[in-house]
Amino acid sequence: LDKAHINVFYSLDFSLSNLLQAKDRIMGRGQESPVVTNYFLACINTVDHKIMDTLKNNEDLATQIADKWRWLME
């Protein structure tokens, strides 16, 4: 991956750390391109879109969901 300069993420999981690790691998020691472009594919109003919106803000989806529904546990 460290030779790529265009990357397409077509499906993400709920983990911010997995996304950051994938991006770090692309920018690894062998990266020769000064500019790397990442594309994220998702349809509006889907789970993938919600995940991407959350990860875009460097949030952890599990924490966001837990905070949203915390009042149910009180």
All heavy atoms as a GROMACS GRO file, in nm:
protein
  603
    1LEU      N    1   0.080  -0.121   0.000
    1LEU     CA    2   0.000   0.000   0.000
    1LEU      C    3   0.084   0.127   0.000
    1LEU      O    4   0.036   0.232  -0.040
    1LEU     CB    5  -0.092   0.001   0.123
    1LEU     CG    6  -0.207  -0.098   0.122
    1LEU    CD1    7  -0.283  -0.092   0.253
    1LEU    CD2    8  -0.300  -0.073   0.007
    2ASP      N    9   0.208   0.118   0.046
    2ASP     CA   10   0.287   0.241   0.058
    2ASP      C   11   0.334   0.296  -0.077
    2ASP      O   12   0.392   0.402  -0.083
    2ASP     CB   13   0.403   0.223   0.154
    2ASP     CG   14   0.499   0.113   0.113
    2ASP    OD1   15   0.480   0.054   0.006
    2ASP    OD2   16   0.591   0.085   0.190
    3LYS      N   17   0.307   0.226  -0.188
    3LYS     CA   18   0.339   0.278  -0.321
    3LYS      C   19   0.220   0.348  -0.384
    3LYS      O   20   0.233   0.417  -0.484
    3LYS     CB   21   0.385   0.166  -0.413
    3LYS     CG   22   0.509   0.093  -0.364
    3LYS     CD   23   0.629   0.182  -0.370
    3LYS     CE   24   0.752   0.102  -0.328
    3LYS     NZ   25   0.866   0.184  -0.300
    4ALA      N   26   0.101   0.332  -0.326
    4ALA     CA   27  -0.021   0.390  -0.383
    4ALA      C   28  -0.028   0.539  -0.355
    4ALA      O   29   0.016   0.587  -0.253
    4ALA     CB   30  -0.143   0.321  -0.324
    5HIS      N   31  -0.086   0.613  -0.449
    5HIS     CA   32  -0.109   0.756  -0.424
    5HIS      C   33  -0.258   0.790  -0.437
    5HIS      O   34  -0.298   0.902  -0.408
    5HIS     CB   35  -0.024   0.844  -0.516
    5HIS     CG   36  -0.061   0.838  -0.660
    5HIS    ND1   37  -0.020   0.736  -0.741
    5HIS    CD2   38  -0.136   0.920  -0.735
    5HIS    CE1   39  -0.068   0.755  -0.863
    5HIS    NE2   40  -0.140   0.867  -0.862
    6ILE      N   41  -0.339   0.694  -0.482
    6ILE     CA   42  -0.484   0.708  -0.483
    6ILE      C   43  -0.541   0.585  -0.413
    6ILE      O   44  -0.510   0.472  -0.450
    6ILE     CB   45  -0.540   0.719  -0.625
    6ILE    CG1   46  -0.489   0.846  -0.692
    6ILE    CG2   47  -0.693   0.716  -0.623
    6ILE    CD1   48  -0.530   0.860  -0.837
    7ASN      N   49  -0.624   0.608  -0.311
    7ASN     CA   50  -0.681   0.499  -0.233
    7ASN      C   51  -0.831   0.514  -0.229
    7ASN      O   52  -0.883   0.625  -0.215
    7ASN     CB   53  -0.626   0.501  -0.091
    7ASN     CG   54  -0.475   0.498  -0.092
    7ASN    OD1   55  -0.416   0.399  -0.130
    7ASN    ND2   56  -0.414   0.607  -0.053
    8VAL      N   57  -0.902   0.402  -0.240
    8VAL     CA   58  -1.047   0.402  -0.234
    8VAL      C   59  -1.091   0.314  -0.118
    8VAL      O   60  -1.060   0.195  -0.114
    8VAL     CB   61  -1.109   0.350  -0.366
    8VAL    CG1   62  -1.260   0.347  -0.357
    8VAL    CG2   63  -1.062   0.432  -0.484
    9PHE      N   64  -1.160   0.376  -0.023
    9PHE     CA   65  -1.219   0.303   0.088
    9PHE      C   66  -1.366   0.286   0.055
    9PHE      O   67  -1.441   0.383   0.048
    9PHE     CB   68  -1.204   0.383   0.219
    9PHE     CG   69  -1.064   0.394   0.269
    9PHE    CD1   70  -0.982   0.498   0.227
    9PHE    CD2   71  -1.013   0.301   0.357
    9PHE    CE1   72  -0.852   0.509   0.273
    9PHE    CE2   73  -0.884   0.310   0.404
    9PHE     CZ   74  -0.802   0.415   0.361
   10TYR      N   75  -1.410   0.164   0.032
   10TYR     CA   76  -1.549   0.142  -0.009
   10TYR      C   77  -1.636   0.090   0.104
   10TYR      O   78  -1.757   0.090   0.094
   10TYR     CB   79  -1.558   0.048  -0.130
   10TYR     CG   80  -1.502  -0.089  -0.106
   10TYR    CD1   81  -1.583  -0.191  -0.059
   10TYR    CD2   82  -1.368  -0.117  -0.132
   10TYR    CE1   83  -1.532  -0.317  -0.036
   10TYR    CE2   84  -1.317  -0.242  -0.110
   10TYR     CZ   85  -1.399  -0.342  -0.062
   10TYR     OH   86  -1.348  -0.466  -0.039
   11SER      N   87  -1.575   0.044   0.213
   11SER     CA   88  -1.652  -0.001   0.327
   11SER      C   89  -1.564   0.009   0.450
   11SER      O   90  -1.448  -0.033   0.448
   11SER     CB   91  -1.698  -0.146   0.307
   11SER     OG   92  -1.777  -0.187   0.416
   12LEU      N   93  -1.617   0.066   0.556
   12LEU     CA   94  -1.542   0.083   0.679
   12LEU      C   95  -1.611   0.009   0.792
   12LEU      O   96  -1.732  -0.015   0.787
   12LEU     CB   97  -1.532   0.232   0.716
   12LEU     CG   98  -1.460   0.321   0.616
   12LEU    CD1   99  -1.476   0.467   0.656
   12LEU    CD2  100  -1.313   0.284   0.609
   13ASP      N  101  -1.534  -0.025   0.895
   13ASP     CA  102  -1.597  -0.081   1.013
   13ASP      C  103  -1.617   0.030   1.116
   13ASP      O  104  -1.594   0.147   1.087
   13ASP     CB  105  -1.519  -0.200   1.069
   13ASP     CG  106  -1.380  -0.163   1.117
   13ASP    OD1  107  -1.347  -0.044   1.123
   13ASP    OD2  108  -1.304  -0.254   1.150
   14PHE      N  109  -1.657  -0.006   1.234
   14PHE     CA  110  -1.691   0.094   1.335
   14PHE      C  111  -1.570   0.147   1.411
   14PHE      O  112  -1.585   0.224   1.503
   14PHE     CB  113  -1.790   0.033   1.434
   14PHE     CG  114  -1.922   0.001   1.373
   14PHE    CD1  115  -1.951  -0.126   1.329
   14PHE    CD2  116  -2.018   0.099   1.359
   14PHE    CE1  117  -2.073  -0.156   1.272
   14PHE    CE2  118  -2.141   0.071   1.302
   14PHE     CZ  119  -2.168  -0.057   1.259
   15SER      N  120  -1.451   0.108   1.373
   15SER     CA  121  -1.332   0.141   1.451
   15SER      C  122  -1.251   0.255   1.389
   15SER      O  123  -1.202   0.244   1.277
   15SER     CB  124  -1.243   0.017   1.462
   15SER     OG  125  -1.121   0.049   1.523
   16LEU      N  126  -1.238   0.363   1.465
   16LEU     CA  127  -1.154   0.474   1.421
   16LEU      C  128  -1.009   0.430   1.414
   16LEU      O  129  -0.936   0.467   1.322
   16LEU     CB  130  -1.168   0.592   1.518
   16LEU     CG  131  -1.078   0.713   1.492
   16LEU    CD1  132  -1.105   0.771   1.355
   16LEU    CD2  133  -1.097   0.816   1.600
   17SER      N  134  -0.965   0.347   1.506
   17SER     CA  135  -0.825   0.303   1.506
   17SER      C  136  -0.792   0.221   1.381
   17SER      O  137  -0.681   0.231   1.328
   17SER     CB  138  -0.791   0.225   1.633
   17SER     OG  139  -0.868   0.108   1.642
   18ASN      N  140  -0.888   0.142   1.330
   18ASN     CA  141  -0.863   0.067   1.206
   18ASN      C  142  -0.846   0.160   1.087
   18ASN      O  143  -0.761   0.137   1.002
   18ASN     CB  144  -0.977  -0.031   1.179
   18ASN     CG  145  -0.975  -0.150   1.271
   18ASN    OD1  146  -0.878  -0.176   1.342
   18ASN    ND2  147  -1.084  -0.224   1.273
   19LEU      N  148  -0.926   0.266   1.081
   19LEU     CA  149  -0.913   0.363   0.972
   19LEU      C  150  -0.779   0.434   0.980
   19LEU      O  151  -0.709   0.448   0.879
   19LEU     CB  152  -1.026   0.466   0.977
   19LEU     CG  153  -1.016   0.580   0.876
   19LEU    CD1  154  -1.019   0.527   0.733
   19LEU    CD2  155  -1.127   0.681   0.898
   20LEU      N  156  -0.742   0.479   1.098
   20LEU     CA  157  -0.613   0.548   1.114
   20LEU      C  158  -0.496   0.456   1.081
   20LEU      O  159  -0.398   0.499   1.021
   20LEU     CB  160  -0.601   0.604   1.256
   20LEU     CG  161  -0.704   0.712   1.292
   20LEU    CD1  162  -0.687   0.753   1.438
   20LEU    CD2  163  -0.693   0.831   1.200
   21GLN      N  164  -0.507   0.329   1.118
   21GLN     CA  165  -0.401   0.233   1.087
   21GLN      C  166  -0.389   0.213   0.936
   21GLN      O  167  -0.278   0.208   0.881
   21GLN     CB  168  -0.428   0.100   1.155
   21GLN     CG  169  -0.318  -0.002   1.134
   21GLN     CD  170  -0.347  -0.134   1.202
   21GLN    OE1  171  -0.460  -0.178   1.208
   21GLN    NE2  172  -0.243  -0.196   1.253
   22ALA      N  173  -0.502   0.204   0.866
   22ALA     CA  174  -0.498   0.189   0.720
   22ALA      C  175  -0.433   0.310   0.654
   22ALA      O  176  -0.351   0.297   0.563
   22ALA     CB  177  -0.639   0.169   0.666
   23LYS      N  178  -0.469   0.430   0.702
   23LYS     CA  179  -0.409   0.552   0.646
   23LYS      C  180  -0.259   0.558   0.677
   23LYS      O  181  -0.180   0.601   0.593
   23LYS     CB  182  -0.481   0.675   0.700
   23LYS     CG  183  -0.622   0.692   0.646
   23LYS     CD  184  -0.693   0.802   0.720
   23LYS     CE  185  -0.739   0.909   0.629
   23LYS     NZ  186  -0.804   1.019   0.701
   24ASP      N  187  -0.220   0.516   0.796
   24ASP     CA  188  -0.078   0.514   0.831
   24ASP      C  189   0.001   0.416   0.745
   24ASP      O  190   0.115   0.443   0.708
   24ASP     CB  191  -0.058   0.479   0.978
   24ASP     CG  192  -0.098   0.591   1.072
   24ASP    OD1  193  -0.113   0.706   1.024
   24ASP    OD2  194  -0.115   0.565   1.193
   25ARG      N  195  -0.059   0.302   0.713
   25ARG     CA  196   0.009   0.205   0.627
   25ARG      C  197   0.032   0.263   0.488
   25ARG      O  198   0.134   0.239   0.425
   25ARG     CB  199  -0.073   0.077   0.616
   25ARG     CG  200  -0.066  -0.008   0.739
   25ARG     CD  201  -0.144  -0.135   0.722
   25ARG     NE  202  -0.134  -0.217   0.841
   25ARG     CZ  203  -0.210  -0.320   0.865
   25ARG    NH1  204  -0.301  -0.357   0.777
   25ARG    NH2  205  -0.196  -0.389   0.976
   26ILE      N  206  -0.064   0.337   0.439
   26ILE     CA  207  -0.050   0.400   0.307
   26ILE      C  208   0.063   0.502   0.308
   26ILE      O  209   0.136   0.518   0.212
   26ILE     CB  210  -0.185   0.463   0.265
   26ILE    CG1  211  -0.287   0.352   0.242
   26ILE    CG2  212  -0.168   0.549   0.142
   26ILE    CD1  213  -0.431   0.400   0.239
   27MET      N  214   0.077   0.573   0.419
   27MET     CA  215   0.181   0.675   0.431
   27MET      C  216   0.310   0.617   0.491
   27MET      O  217   0.387   0.687   0.554
   27MET     CB  218   0.132   0.790   0.518
   27MET     CG  219   0.015   0.867   0.459
   27MET     SD  220   0.048   0.933   0.294
   27MET     CE  221   0.178   1.050   0.327
   28GLY      N  222   0.333   0.488   0.470
   28GLY     CA  223   0.447   0.418   0.529
   28GLY      C  224   0.582   0.464   0.477
   28GLY      O  225   0.594   0.558   0.399
   29ARG      N  226   0.684   0.394   0.522
   29ARG     CA  227   0.823   0.430   0.492
   29ARG      C  228   0.854   0.438   0.344
   29ARG      O  229   0.934   0.519   0.300
   29ARG     CB  230   0.918   0.329   0.556
   29ARG     CG  231   0.924   0.340   0.705
   29ARG     CD  232   1.015   0.234   0.763
   29ARG     NE  233   0.928   0.121   0.797
   29ARG     CZ  234   0.960  -0.006   0.781
   29ARG    NH1  235   1.076  -0.040   0.732
   29ARG    NH2  236   0.876  -0.099   0.815
   30GLY      N  237   0.788   0.355   0.263
   30GLY     CA  238   0.818   0.351   0.121
   30GLY      C  239   0.738   0.448   0.036
   30GLY      O  240   0.751   0.448  -0.087
   31GLN      N  241   0.655   0.530   0.098
   31GLN     CA  242   0.571   0.623   0.021
   31GLN      C  243   0.657   0.724  -0.053
   31GLN      O  244   0.735   0.796   0.007
   31GLN     CB  245   0.472   0.695   0.112
   31GLN     CG  246   0.376   0.788   0.040
   31GLN     CD  247   0.298   0.721  -0.072
   31GLN    OE1  248   0.337   0.733  -0.187
   31GLN    NE2  249   0.194   0.649  -0.037
   32GLU      N  250   0.644   0.726  -0.184
   32GLU     CA  251   0.724   0.815  -0.267
   32GLU      C  252   0.646   0.937  -0.315
   32GLU      O  253   0.706   1.035  -0.357
   32GLU     CB  254   0.778   0.736  -0.387
   32GLU     CG  255   0.871   0.624  -0.345
   32GLU     CD  256   0.910   0.533  -0.460
   32GLU    OE1  257   0.860   0.554  -0.573
   32GLU    OE2  258   0.988   0.440  -0.436
   33SER      N  259   0.515   0.930  -0.308
   33SER     CA  260   0.432   1.041  -0.356
   33SER      C  261   0.413   1.145  -0.245
   33SER      O  262   0.380   1.109  -0.133
   33SER     CB  263   0.296   0.989  -0.401
   33SER     OG  264   0.214   1.096  -0.442
   34PRO      N  265   0.434   1.273  -0.276
   34PRO     CA  266   0.414   1.376  -0.174
   34PRO      C  267   0.266   1.401  -0.143
   34PRO      O  268   0.232   1.453  -0.038
   34PRO     CB  269   0.477   1.500  -0.234
   34PRO     CG  270   0.470   1.478  -0.382
   34PRO     CD  271   0.481   1.329  -0.402
   35VAL      N  272   0.177   1.361  -0.234
   35VAL     CA  273   0.034   1.381  -0.215
   35VAL      C  274  -0.037   1.247  -0.231
   35VAL      O  275  -0.019   1.178  -0.331
   35VAL     CB  276  -0.024   1.482  -0.318
   35VAL    CG1  277  -0.174   1.494  -0.302
   35VAL    CG2  278   0.045   1.616  -0.304
   36VAL      N  279  -0.115   1.210  -0.132
   36VAL     CA  280  -0.194   1.088  -0.137
   36VAL      C  281  -0.341   1.128  -0.125
   36VAL      O  282  -0.379   1.203  -0.036
   36VAL     CB  283  -0.156   0.991  -0.023
   36VAL    CG1  284  -0.248   0.872  -0.020
   36VAL    CG2  285  -0.011   0.947  -0.039
   37THR      N  286  -0.424   1.079  -0.216
   37THR     CA  287  -0.566   1.110  -0.217
   37THR      C  288  -0.646   0.990  -0.170
   37THR      O  289  -0.625   0.879  -0.220
   37THR     CB  290  -0.612   1.150  -0.359
   37THR    OG1  291  -0.532   1.259  -0.404
   37THR    CG2  292  -0.758   1.190  -0.360
   38ASN      N  293  -0.735   1.012  -0.074
   38ASN     CA  294  -0.822   0.906  -0.022
   38ASN      C  295  -0.965   0.937  -0.065
   38ASN      O  296  -1.015   1.047  -0.043
   38ASN     CB  297  -0.815   0.899   0.130
   38ASN     CG  298  -0.678   0.858   0.178
   38ASN    OD1  299  -0.624   0.759   0.135
   38ASN    ND2  300  -0.621   0.937   0.266
   39TYR      N  301  -1.030   0.838  -0.126
   39TYR     CA  302  -1.171   0.849  -0.162
   39TYR      C  303  -1.251   0.755  -0.072
   39TYR      O  304  -1.211   0.642  -0.048
   39TYR     CB  305  -1.195   0.809  -0.308
   39TYR     CG  306  -1.136   0.906  -0.407
   39TYR    CD1  307  -1.013   0.881  -0.468
   39TYR    CD2  308  -1.202   1.023  -0.440
   39TYR    CE1  309  -0.958   0.970  -0.559
   39TYR    CE2  310  -1.148   1.113  -0.531
   39TYR     CZ  311  -1.027   1.086  -0.588
   39TYR     OH  312  -0.973   1.174  -0.678
   40PHE      N  313  -1.364   0.804  -0.023
   40PHE     CA  314  -1.453   0.726   0.061
   40PHE      C  315  -1.588   0.716  -0.009
   40PHE      O  316  -1.651   0.818  -0.036
   40PHE     CB  317  -1.470   0.792   0.198
   40PHE     CG  318  -1.342   0.798   0.275
   40PHE    CD1  319  -1.258   0.907   0.263
   40PHE    CD2  320  -1.306   0.695   0.360
   40PHE    CE1  321  -1.139   0.914   0.334
   40PHE    CE2  322  -1.188   0.701   0.432
   40PHE     CZ  323  -1.105   0.810   0.419
   41LEU      N  324  -1.631   0.594  -0.041
   41LEU     CA  325  -1.755   0.574  -0.114
   41LEU      C  326  -1.867   0.533  -0.019
   41LEU      O  327  -1.851   0.442   0.061
   41LEU     CB  328  -1.737   0.464  -0.219
   41LEU     CG  329  -1.623   0.483  -0.319
   41LEU    CD1  330  -1.617   0.365  -0.414
   41LEU    CD2  331  -1.640   0.612  -0.397
   42ALA      N  332  -1.980   0.602  -0.028
   42ALA     CA  333  -2.097   0.565   0.052
   42ALA      C  334  -2.220   0.631  -0.005
   42ALA      O  335  -2.214   0.743  -0.057
   42ALA     CB  336  -2.079   0.607   0.197
   43CYS      N  337  -2.332   0.564   0.003
   43CYS     CA  338  -2.460   0.622  -0.036
   43CYS      C  339  -2.519   0.696   0.083
   43CYS      O  340  -2.500   0.657   0.198
   43CYS     CB  341  -2.557   0.512  -0.080
   43CYS     SG  342  -2.503   0.429  -0.230
   44ILE      N  343  -2.593   0.801   0.056
   44ILE     CA  344  -2.656   0.880   0.161
   44ILE      C  345  -2.761   0.796   0.234
   44ILE      O  346  -2.828   0.713   0.174
   44ILE     CB  347  -2.718   1.007   0.101
   44ILE    CG1  348  -2.608   1.096   0.043
   44ILE    CG2  349  -2.799   1.085   0.204
   44ILE    CD1  350  -2.657   1.217  -0.031
   45ASN      N  351  -2.774   0.822   0.364
   45ASN     CA  352  -2.872   0.754   0.450
   45ASN      C  353  -2.849   0.604   0.462
   45ASN      O  354  -2.944   0.526   0.466
   45ASN     CB  355  -3.016   0.783   0.404
   45ASN     CG  356  -3.050   0.929   0.415
   45ASN    OD1  357  -3.004   0.997   0.507
   45ASN    ND2  358  -3.128   0.978   0.322
   46THR      N  359  -2.724   0.563   0.465
   46THR     CA  360  -2.689   0.422   0.488
   46THR      C  361  -2.601   0.414   0.612
   46THR      O  362  -2.554   0.514   0.663
   46THR     CB  363  -2.612   0.363   0.368
   46THR    OG1  364  -2.488   0.434   0.354
   46THR    CG2  365  -2.692   0.373   0.239
   47VAL      N  366  -2.580   0.292   0.657
   47VAL     CA  367  -2.492   0.272   0.771
   47VAL      C  368  -2.351   0.320   0.738
   47VAL      O  369  -2.285   0.385   0.819
   47VAL     CB  370  -2.490   0.123   0.814
   47VAL    CG1  371  -2.386   0.098   0.921
   47VAL    CG2  372  -2.628   0.081   0.862
   48ASP      N  373  -2.305   0.291   0.616
   48ASP     CA  374  -2.171   0.335   0.576
   48ASP      C  375  -2.160   0.487   0.582
   48ASP      O  376  -2.057   0.542   0.622
   48ASP     CB  377  -2.136   0.287   0.434
   48ASP     CG  378  -2.097   0.141   0.430
   48ASP    OD1  379  -2.052   0.090   0.534
   48ASP    OD2  380  -2.111   0.079   0.324
   49HIS      N  381  -2.264   0.557   0.542
   49HIS     CA  382  -2.263   0.704   0.547
   49HIS      C  383  -2.252   0.753   0.691
   49HIS      O  384  -2.177   0.845   0.721
   49HIS     CB  385  -2.389   0.758   0.479
   49HIS     CG  386  -2.387   0.905   0.459
   49HIS    ND1  387  -2.458   0.991   0.539
   49HIS    CD2  388  -2.320   0.983   0.371
   49HIS    CE1  389  -2.436   1.114   0.500
   49HIS    NE2  390  -2.352   1.112   0.397
   50LYS      N  391  -2.326   0.691   0.782
   50LYS     CA  392  -2.320   0.728   0.924
   50LYS      C  393  -2.181   0.702   0.980
   50LYS      O  394  -2.125   0.784   1.054
   50LYS     CB  395  -2.426   0.649   1.002
   50LYS     CG  396  -2.421   0.668   1.150
   50LYS     CD  397  -2.453   0.810   1.190
   50LYS     CE  398  -2.460   0.822   1.341
   50LYS     NZ  399  -2.461   0.960   1.385
   51ILE      N  400  -2.123   0.588   0.945
   51ILE     CA  401  -1.989   0.556   0.993
   51ILE      C  402  -1.889   0.658   0.942
   51ILE      O  403  -1.805   0.709   1.017
   51ILE     CB  404  -1.948   0.413   0.948
   51ILE    CG1  405  -2.033   0.309   1.022
   51ILE    CG2  406  -1.800   0.388   0.973
   51ILE    CD1  407  -2.016   0.169   0.968
   52MET      N  408  -1.897   0.693   0.814
   52MET     CA  409  -1.803   0.788   0.757
   52MET      C  410  -1.818   0.927   0.818
   52MET      O  411  -1.719   0.994   0.844
   52MET     CB  412  -1.818   0.795   0.605
   52MET     CG  413  -1.764   0.673   0.538
   52MET     SD  414  -1.774   0.690   0.360
   52MET     CE  415  -1.728   0.526   0.311
   53ASP      N  416  -1.942   0.970   0.842
   53ASP     CA  417  -1.961   1.100   0.908
   53ASP      C  418  -1.900   1.102   1.047
   53ASP      O  419  -1.839   1.200   1.088
   53ASP     CB  420  -2.111   1.133   0.919
   53ASP     CG  421  -2.168   1.186   0.790
   53ASP    OD1  422  -2.090   1.223   0.700
   53ASP    OD2  423  -2.292   1.192   0.779
   54THR      N  424  -1.916   0.993   1.118
   54THR     CA  425  -1.861   0.984   1.253
   54THR      C  426  -1.709   0.981   1.250
   54THR      O  427  -1.643   1.054   1.325
   54THR     CB  428  -1.915   0.859   1.323
   54THR    OG1  429  -2.057   0.866   1.326
   54THR    CG2  430  -1.863   0.850   1.466
   55LEU      N  431  -1.652   0.898   1.164
   55LEU     CA  432  -1.506   0.887   1.156
   55LEU      C  433  -1.444   1.015   1.102
   55LEU      O  434  -1.331   1.049   1.138
   55LEU     CB  435  -1.467   0.767   1.070
   55LEU     CG  436  -1.506   0.631   1.127
   55LEU    CD1  437  -1.470   0.521   1.027
   55LEU    CD2  438  -1.441   0.605   1.261
   56LYS      N  439  -1.515   1.087   1.018
   56LYS     CA  440  -1.465   1.213   0.964
   56LYS      C  441  -1.436   1.312   1.077
   56LYS      O  442  -1.342   1.391   1.070
   56LYS     CB  443  -1.566   1.273   0.866
   56LYS     CG  444  -1.528   1.406   0.809
   56LYS     CD  445  -1.629   1.454   0.707
   56LYS     CE  446  -1.761   1.478   0.778
   56LYS     NZ  447  -1.864   1.532   0.688
   57ASN      N  448  -1.515   1.306   1.180
   57ASN     CA  449  -1.496   1.394   1.295
   57ASN      C  450  -1.404   1.332   1.401
   57ASN      O  451  -1.399   1.380   1.514
   57ASN     CB  452  -1.632   1.427   1.358
   57ASN     CG  453  -1.720   1.503   1.263
   57ASN    OD1  454  -1.672   1.587   1.188
   57ASN    ND2  455  -1.848   1.475   1.264
   58ASN      N  456  -1.333   1.225   1.364
   58ASN     CA  457  -1.242   1.154   1.454
   58ASN      C  458  -1.311   1.111   1.583
   58ASN      O  459  -1.256   1.120   1.692
   58ASN     CB  460  -1.118   1.239   1.487
   58ASN     CG  461  -1.024   1.248   1.370
   58ASN    OD1  462  -1.023   1.162   1.283
   58ASN    ND2  463  -0.944   1.351   1.366
   59GLU      N  464  -1.433   1.063   1.569
   59GLU     CA  465  -1.508   1.013   1.683
   59GLU      C  466  -1.512   0.862   1.676
   59GLU      O  467  -1.498   0.802   1.571
   59GLU     CB  468  -1.651   1.066   1.681
   59GLU     CG  469  -1.661   1.217   1.689
   59GLU     CD  470  -1.804   1.266   1.667
   59GLU    OE1  471  -1.894   1.183   1.646
   59GLU    OE2  472  -1.824   1.387   1.669
   60ASP      N  473  -1.535   0.802   1.788
   60ASP     CA  474  -1.554   0.658   1.797
   60ASP      C  475  -1.705   0.634   1.795
   60ASP      O  476  -1.777   0.685   1.879
   60ASP     CB  477  -1.491   0.606   1.924
   60ASP     CG  478  -1.504   0.456   1.940
   60ASP    OD1  479  -1.532   0.389   1.840
   60ASP    OD2  480  -1.486   0.407   2.052
   61LEU      N  481  -1.754   0.557   1.699
   61LEU     CA  482  -1.897   0.537   1.682
   61LEU      C  483  -1.959   0.474   1.806
   61LEU      O  484  -2.069   0.512   1.846
   61LEU     CB  485  -1.924   0.451   1.559
   61LEU     CG  486  -2.069   0.436   1.518
   61LEU    CD1  487  -2.130   0.572   1.487
   61LEU    CD2  488  -2.083   0.345   1.399
   62ALA      N  489  -1.892   0.379   1.867
   62ALA     CA  490  -1.948   0.315   1.986
   62ALA      C  491  -1.969   0.416   2.098
   62ALA      O  492  -2.072   0.414   2.166
   62ALA     CB  493  -1.855   0.203   2.033
   63THR      N  494  -1.875   0.507   2.116
   63THR     CA  495  -1.889   0.610   2.219
   63THR      C  496  -2.004   0.703   2.186
   63THR      O  497  -2.083   0.740   2.273
   63THR     CB  498  -1.758   0.691   2.232
   63THR    OG1  499  -1.652   0.601   2.264
   63THR    CG2  500  -1.770   0.797   2.339
   64GLN      N  501  -2.016   0.741   2.060
   64GLN     CA  502  -2.124   0.831   2.019
   64GLN      C  503  -2.260   0.767   2.045
   64GLN      O  504  -2.352   0.830   2.097
   64GLN     CB  505  -2.110   0.867   1.872
   64GLN     CG  506  -2.215   0.967   1.827
   64GLN     CD  507  -2.208   0.993   1.678
   64GLN    OE1  508  -2.173   0.905   1.601
   64GLN    NE2  509  -2.242   1.112   1.637
   65ILE      N  510  -2.274   0.639   2.011
   65ILE     CA  511  -2.402   0.570   2.032
   65ILE      C  512  -2.430   0.557   2.181
   65ILE      O  513  -2.542   0.580   2.227
   65ILE     CB  514  -2.402   0.433   1.962
   65ILE    CG1  515  -2.404   0.453   1.810
   65ILE    CG2  516  -2.521   0.349   2.007
   65ILE    CD1  517  -2.381   0.328   1.731
   66ALA      N  518  -2.330   0.521   2.258
   66ALA     CA  519  -2.348   0.506   2.403
   66ALA      C  520  -2.389   0.639   2.466
   66ALA      O  521  -2.479   0.642   2.552
   66ALA     CB  522  -2.220   0.454   2.467
   67ASP      N  523  -2.328   0.748   2.425
   67ASP     CA  524  -2.364   0.878   2.480
   67ASP      C  525  -2.506   0.917   2.440
   67ASP      O  526  -2.579   0.976   2.520
   67ASP     CB  527  -2.266   0.986   2.431
   67ASP     CG  528  -2.130   0.975   2.497
   67ASP    OD1  529  -2.118   0.903   2.599
   67ASP    OD2  530  -2.035   1.038   2.447
   68LYS      N  531  -2.546   0.884   2.319
   68LYS     CA  532  -2.679   0.920   2.272
   68LYS      C  533  -2.788   0.847   2.351
   68LYS      O  534  -2.894   0.903   2.378
   68LYS     CB  535  -2.692   0.886   2.123
   68LYS     CG  536  -2.826   0.924   2.064
   68LYS     CD  537  -2.828   0.897   1.915
   68LYS     CE  538  -2.962   0.936   1.856
   68LYS     NZ  539  -2.966   0.912   1.712
   69TRP      N  540  -2.763   0.722   2.390
   69TRP     CA  541  -2.864   0.641   2.457
   69TRP      C  542  -2.837   0.625   2.606
   69TRP      O  543  -2.902   0.545   2.673
   69TRP     CB  544  -2.874   0.505   2.390
   69TRP     CG  545  -2.916   0.518   2.247
   69TRP    CD1  546  -2.836   0.510   2.138
   69TRP    CD2  547  -3.047   0.549   2.198
   69TRP    NE1  548  -2.907   0.531   2.023
   69TRP    CE2  549  -3.038   0.555   2.058
   69TRP    CE3  550  -3.170   0.570   2.260
   69TRP    CZ2  551  -3.149   0.582   1.978
   69TRP    CZ3  552  -3.280   0.597   2.180
   69TRP    CH2  553  -3.267   0.603   2.041
   70ARG      N  554  -2.744   0.700   2.662
   70ARG     CA  555  -2.708   0.689   2.803
   70ARG      C  556  -2.828   0.713   2.896
   70ARG      O  557  -2.842   0.650   2.999
   70ARG     CB  558  -2.596   0.787   2.838
   70ARG     CG  559  -2.542   0.774   2.977
   70ARG     CD  560  -2.425   0.867   3.000
   70ARG     NE  561  -2.323   0.863   2.898
   70ARG     CZ  562  -2.222   0.774   2.895
   70ARG    NH1  563  -2.210   0.686   2.990
   70ARG    NH2  564  -2.134   0.776   2.798
   71TRP      N  565  -2.919   0.802   2.856
   71TRP     CA  566  -3.035   0.834   2.940
   71TRP      C  567  -3.122   0.713   2.967
   71TRP      O  568  -3.192   0.706   3.067
   71TRP     CB  569  -3.118   0.946   2.877
   71TRP     CG  570  -3.175   0.908   2.744
   71TRP    CD1  571  -3.118   0.919   2.622
   71TRP    CD2  572  -3.305   0.852   2.721
   71TRP    NE1  573  -3.200   0.873   2.522
   71TRP    CE2  574  -3.317   0.830   2.582
   71TRP    CE3  575  -3.411   0.814   2.803
   71TRP    CZ2  576  -3.430   0.776   2.523
   71TRP    CZ3  577  -3.524   0.759   2.744
   71TRP    CH2  578  -3.534   0.741   2.606
   72LEU      N  579  -3.119   0.612   2.880
   72LEU     CA  580  -3.199   0.492   2.902
   72LEU      C  581  -3.147   0.410   3.021
   72LEU      O  582  -3.224   0.338   3.084
   72LEU     CB  583  -3.196   0.403   2.778
   72LEU     CG  584  -3.278   0.452   2.659
   72LEU    CD1  585  -3.252   0.362   2.538
   72LEU    CD2  586  -3.425   0.454   2.692
   73MET      N  587  -3.020   0.423   3.050
   73MET     CA  588  -2.959   0.343   3.156
   73MET      C  589  -2.963   0.414   3.292
   73MET      O  590  -2.927   0.354   3.391
   73MET     CB  591  -2.816   0.308   3.118
   73MET     CG  592  -2.806   0.234   2.989
   73MET     SD  593  -2.637   0.206   2.943
   73MET     CE  594  -2.643   0.032   2.913
   74GLU      N  595  -3.003   0.538   3.295
   74GLU     CA  596  -3.005   0.613   3.421
   74GLU      C  597  -3.130   0.587   3.499
   74GLU      O  598  -3.228   0.543   3.459
   74GLU     CB  599  -2.991   0.763   3.393
   74GLU     CG  600  -2.856   0.796   3.336
   74GLU     CD  601  -2.845   0.945   3.299
   74GLU    OE1  602  -2.946   1.017   3.298
   74GLU    OE2  603  -2.733   0.986   3.272
   0.00000   0.00000   0.00000
